[in-house]
């Protein structure tokens, strides 16, 4: 499974947020967000839950089965 970066790009666009603004509100670093968006498989579950909680996107919907 890999992270569904499209959901985050859509969220950023719809909410007119920069990556920096998003990260500040999610309490994650820009580097971590870039890893997520780049498809890194080495992401802590706690990060996914932070993003899911902030965006109100189900953690299940943040992943794409491969």
Residue frames as qw, qx, qy, qz and C-alpha x, y, z in Angstrom:
[[0.000, 0.888, 0.461, 0.000, 0.00, 0.00, 0.00],
 [0.423, 0.117, -0.009, 0.899, 1.12, 3.54, -0.62],
 [0.011, -0.529, -0.385, 0.756, 0.03, 6.94, 0.57],
 [0.330, 0.690, 0.581, 0.280, -2.67, 8.62, -1.54],
 [0.318, -0.256, -0.019, 0.913, -0.95, 11.94, -2.17],
 [0.030, -0.416, -0.530, -0.738, -3.74, 13.10, -4.49],
 [0.393, -0.727, -0.563, -0.008, -6.08, 13.44, -1.49],
 [0.455, -0.579, -0.155, 0.658, -3.61, 15.81, 0.17],
 [0.231, 0.021, 0.357, 0.905, -2.98, 17.85, -2.98],
 [0.184, -0.586, -0.605, -0.507, -6.75, 18.26, -3.41],
 [0.461, -0.721, -0.446, 0.263, -7.12, 19.21, 0.25],
 [0.412, -0.350, 0.031, 0.840, -4.37, 21.84, -0.06],
 [0.075, 0.216, 0.480, 0.847, -5.95, 23.31, -3.17],
 [0.294, -0.645, -0.630, -0.317, -9.53, 23.31, -1.86],
 [0.500, -0.761, -0.321, 0.260, -8.47, 24.93, 1.41],
 [0.322, 0.872, -0.101, 0.355, -5.96, 27.30, -0.21],
 [0.665, -0.700, 0.239, 0.106, -3.16, 26.12, 2.06],
 [0.383, 0.701, -0.600, 0.036, 0.54, 26.07, 1.36],
 [0.794, 0.003, -0.582, 0.173, 2.52, 23.04, 2.41],
 [0.256, 0.220, -0.540, 0.770, 4.01, 25.08, 5.26],
 [0.475, -0.259, 0.152, -0.827, 0.59, 26.18, 6.53],
 [0.868, -0.101, -0.373, -0.311, -0.73, 22.63, 6.31],
 [0.678, 0.104, -0.611, 0.395, 2.26, 21.23, 8.19],
 [0.010, -0.275, 0.457, -0.846, 2.01, 23.82, 10.93],
 [0.656, -0.202, 0.051, -0.725, -1.66, 23.02, 11.47],
 [0.918, -0.013, -0.372, -0.138, -1.03, 19.24, 11.35],
 [0.514, -0.737, 0.433, -0.064, 2.03, 19.55, 13.59],
 [0.903, 0.064, 0.289, 0.310, 4.31, 17.76, 11.13],
 [0.276, -0.575, 0.351, 0.685, 7.42, 18.95, 9.33],
 [0.561, 0.653, -0.196, -0.470, 7.50, 19.93, 5.67],
 [0.115, 0.463, -0.865, -0.152, 10.10, 17.20, 5.19],
 [0.352, 0.103, 0.896, -0.251, 7.67, 14.63, 6.53],
 [0.585, 0.585, 0.281, -0.486, 4.93, 15.90, 4.24],
 [0.392, 0.655, -0.521, -0.382, 7.30, 15.69, 1.29],
 [0.106, -0.227, 0.968, 0.001, 8.08, 12.07, 2.21],
 [0.498, 0.359, 0.690, -0.384, 4.34, 11.30, 2.30],
 [0.540, 0.706, 0.029, -0.457, 3.72, 13.00, -1.02],
 [0.243, 0.631, -0.686, -0.268, 6.76, 11.34, -2.56],
 [0.894, 0.044, -0.346, -0.281, 5.51, 7.87, -1.70],
 [0.100, 0.477, -0.793, 0.366, 7.95, 6.98, 1.07],
 [0.752, -0.264, -0.575, -0.184, 7.06, 3.71, 2.77],
 [0.531, -0.087, -0.576, 0.615, 8.92, 4.71, 5.94],
 [0.235, -0.481, -0.003, -0.845, 6.22, 6.82, 7.63],
 [0.000, 0.044, 0.830, -0.556, 5.10, 6.44, 11.23],
 [0.146, -0.550, -0.801, -0.188, 1.46, 5.57, 11.81],
 [0.199, -0.654, -0.420, 0.597, 1.16, 8.52, 14.19],
 [0.053, -0.287, 0.298, 0.909, 1.88, 10.88, 11.29],
 [0.146, -0.269, -0.778, -0.548, -0.89, 9.35, 9.21],
 [0.249, -0.637, -0.711, 0.164, -3.32, 9.74, 12.09],
 [0.161, -0.521, -0.133, 0.828, -2.31, 13.41, 12.54],
 [0.070, 0.095, -0.517, -0.848, -2.99, 14.09, 8.86],
 [0.226, -0.399, -0.839, -0.293, -6.25, 12.11, 8.93],
 [0.233, -0.618, -0.594, 0.460, -7.44, 13.90, 12.05],
 [0.074, -0.453, 0.034, 0.888, -6.67, 17.36, 10.69],
 [0.162, 0.107, -0.583, -0.789, -8.09, 16.78, 7.21],
 [0.660, 0.133, 0.447, -0.589, -11.07, 14.68, 8.34],
 [0.677, 0.374, -0.543, -0.327, -10.04, 12.15, 5.69],
 [0.946, -0.266, 0.127, -0.136, -10.31, 8.55, 6.85],
 [0.328, -0.628, 0.674, 0.209, -6.92, 6.97, 7.45],
 [0.691, 0.187, 0.688, 0.120, -8.11, 4.14, 5.17],
 [0.518, 0.817, 0.252, 0.020, -8.73, 6.65, 2.37],
 [0.065, -0.904, 0.375, 0.195, -5.20, 8.00, 2.73],
 [0.388, -0.372, 0.801, 0.263, -3.81, 4.78, 1.28],
 [0.719, 0.430, -0.288, -0.464, -4.01, 3.14, -2.11],
 [0.858, -0.160, 0.488, 0.022, -3.68, -0.64, -2.35],
 [0.253, 0.669, -0.582, -0.387, -1.00, -1.83, -4.74]]
